[in-house]
Amino acid sequence: MNIAFLSSIDPFDIKNWSGTLYYITNSLMKQNSIEWIESNIVHSSSCFIKNKFYPESYAQMYGKIISERINRYDYDIIIVRDYFFGAYLKVKVPIIYIGDSTFQLFKKNIYLPSIKFEEIANDVEKRMIDNANGIIFSSKWAKESAICDYSCNKDKIYVVEFGANISHSEDWQRNIDINVCNLVFVGVNWQKKGGDKVLGAYRKLKSEGFPCTLTIIGSVPPEMPQEDEGLTIIPFLDKSKSEDLNRLCEILYHSHFLIYPQNLMLLVLYSAKPLLTAYQV
């Protein structure tokens, strides 16, 4: 199939979106051809905030320009990552919308310039969801938002986990030490990803005598913690470099839990007790 891929970020760059798009497009390219449609339409998303440019306000224009381009060529399917690119598409081939969230869920993590912008963005999301022939979300959480917040027909939503955003041939099954619980946090934006909650949970466990370590990858706490032999901070790892990728894989191999504190609950396995203890973070 010939696929048009609509995204404001380069899906062939492993550094974008934590590498998720890179591995999705590479998998699709094994049996299909993909054209990334972006470069002549809109600048990289990093310019939006800096220049106070919000693409949602130009969704109709994007729809017109992209539709004209797509309809001139022979595509079999359109895959849309950014809702403002697909909300007003008028094409003769199926539109597939992919994502890990909806605007309603994501808005708490971004700067909202005005109530008017929020209304526009919600309308664009609604139009994108209605315009799509099929929707692929990576979680039931996002699916439920599309149904409840945007009245989406549940039959056109598919929950498909995006899979690993790293490639490594070594066997992941290992017998690792359970006498010490190794925690790992991966995130570039410390505040947005809840790094302070991770560090707070780690300190709480240590204060109660629970044997654990914490490895922070991708960011540095605003206030550097006091020296702690159980705490390791790695400001940056580049997965496109084999040395950094191998180091990341080695850390994950020896970790018991990858902490994602936005879910509000940190689960820690007590090796000394036959149960799973939940810590509110």
BELRA-V776187 format. One record per residue. N is the residue number from 1. RES is the residue in one small letter. D_CENTER is the distance of its C-alpha to the mean C-alpha in Angstrom with 1 decimal. Layout:
# BELRA-V776187
((N:RES:D_CENTER) (N:RES:D_CENTER))
This chain:
# BELRA-V776187
((1:m:26.0) (2:n:25.3) (3:i:21.8) (4:a:20.9) (5:f:17.2) (6:l:16.5) (7:s:13.8) (8:s:14.3) (9:i:12.7) (10:d:14.4) (11:p:12.9) (12:f:15.5) (13:d:14.5) (14:i:12.9) (15:k:12.1) (16:n:9.7) (17:w:5.9) (18:s:6.9) (19:g:9.1) (20:t:7.3) (21:l:9.3) (22:y:12.2) (23:y:12.7) (24:i:12.5) (25:t:15.0) (26:n:17.1) (27:s:17.6) (28:l:18.6) (29:m:20.9) (30:k:22.9) (31:q:24.7) (32:n:23.8) (33:s:24.0) (34:i:21.1) (35:e:21.6) (36:w:19.0) (37:i:20.3) (38:e:19.4) (39:s:21.6) (40:n:24.6) (41:i:23.0) (42:v:20.8) (43:h:20.1) (44:s:16.9) (45:s:14.7) (46:s:15.9) (47:c:19.3) (48:f:18.5) (49:i:18.7) (50:k:21.3) (51:n:23.6) (52:k:22.9) (53:f:22.0) (54:y:20.0) (55:p:19.4) (56:e:19.6) (57:s:23.3) (58:y:23.8) (59:a:22.2) (60:q:25.7) (61:m:26.5) (62:y:23.4) (63:g:24.3) (64:k:27.9) (65:i:27.3) (66:i:24.7) (67:s:26.8) (68:e:29.9) (69:r:28.3) (70:i:26.9) (71:n:30.2) (72:r:32.1) (73:y:30.5) (74:d:30.4) (75:y:26.8) (76:d:26.4) (77:i:22.9) (78:i:20.4) (79:i:16.6) (80:v:15.0) (81:r:11.4) (82:d:12.7) (83:y:14.9) (84:f:17.5) (85:f:18.3) (86:g:19.0) (87:a:20.6) (88:y:24.1) (89:l:24.1) (90:k:27.5) (91:v:27.6) (92:k:29.5) (93:v:26.8) (94:p:24.1) (95:i:20.8) (96:i:17.6) (97:y:14.7) (98:i:11.2) (99:g:8.1) (100:d:6.1) (101:s:8.4) (102:t:11.8) (103:f:13.4) (104:q:15.5) (105:l:12.8) (106:f:10.9) (107:k:14.2) (108:k:15.1) (109:n:12.6) (110:i:14.1) (111:y:17.7) (112:l:19.6) (113:p:22.8) (114:s:24.8) (115:i:25.3) (116:k:26.1) (117:f:22.7) (118:e:21.1) (119:e:23.5) (120:i:22.8) (121:a:19.0) (122:n:19.6) (123:d:22.2) (124:v:20.0) (125:e:17.3) (126:k:20.4) (127:r:21.9) (128:m:18.8) (129:i:18.7) (130:d:22.5) (131:n:22.6) (132:a:20.4) (133:n:22.4) (134:g:19.6) (135:i:16.1) (136:i:13.5) (137:f:10.9) (138:s:9.1) (139:s:11.1) (140:k:14.5) (141:w:13.4) (142:a:11.9) (143:k:15.0) (144:e:17.4) (145:s:16.3) (146:a:17.0) (147:i:20.3) (148:c:21.4) (149:d:20.3) (150:y:20.8) (151:s:23.4) (152:c:21.7) (153:n:23.7) (154:k:22.1) (155:d:23.6) (156:k:21.4) (157:i:18.1) (158:y:17.0) (159:v:14.5) (160:v:13.4) (161:e:11.2) (162:f:9.4) (163:g:11.3) (164:a:11.5) (165:n:10.1) (166:i:13.6) (167:s:17.0) (168:h:20.0) (169:s:23.2) (170:e:24.6) (171:d:25.0) (172:w:22.5) (173:q:25.3) (174:r:27.1) (175:n:29.5) (176:i:28.3) (177:d:30.1) (178:i:29.6) (179:n:32.0) (180:v:29.4) (181:c:25.9) (182:n:23.3) (183:l:20.2) (184:v:17.2) (185:f:14.6) (186:v:11.9) (187:g:10.6) (188:v:11.8) (189:n:12.3) (190:w:14.8) (191:q:15.6) (192:k:12.4) (193:k:11.0) (194:g:14.5) (195:g:16.1) (196:d:19.5) (197:k:19.1) (198:v:18.5) (199:l:21.5) (200:g:23.5) (201:a:23.0) (202:y:24.0) (203:r:27.1) (204:k:28.0) (205:l:28.0) (206:k:30.1) (207:s:32.5) (208:e:33.2) (209:g:34.0) (210:f:31.1) (211:p:30.7) (212:c:27.1) (213:t:25.3) (214:l:22.1) (215:t:20.3) (216:i:17.9) (217:i:16.0) (218:g:14.6) (219:s:16.4) (220:v:19.8) (221:p:21.1) (222:p:23.0) (223:e:26.0) (224:m:26.5) (225:p:27.6) (226:q:31.0) (227:e:31.6) (228:d:30.4) (229:e:30.8) (230:g:28.1) (231:l:25.5) (232:t:23.9) (233:i:21.9) (234:i:20.4) (235:p:19.3) (236:f:17.6) (237:l:17.2) (238:d:16.9) (239:k:15.7) (240:s:17.8) (241:k:20.8) (242:s:22.3) (243:e:23.6) (244:d:20.3) (245:l:18.6) (246:n:21.6) (247:r:21.5) (248:l:17.9) (249:c:18.9) (250:e:22.1) (251:i:20.5) (252:l:18.3) (253:y:21.4) (254:h:23.4) (255:s:20.9) (256:h:21.4) (257:f:18.3) (258:l:14.8) (259:i:14.5) (260:y:11.7) (261:p:14.1) (262:q:12.3) (263:n:13.7) (264:l:17.0) (265:m:18.6) (266:l:19.0) (267:l:20.9) (268:v:23.3) (269:l:25.8) (270:y:29.3) (271:s:31.0) (272:a:34.4) (273:k:33.9) (274:p:33.2) (275:l:30.5) (276:l:27.0) (277:t:27.0) (278:a:24.4) (279:y:24.2) (280:q:23.0) (281:v:21.0))
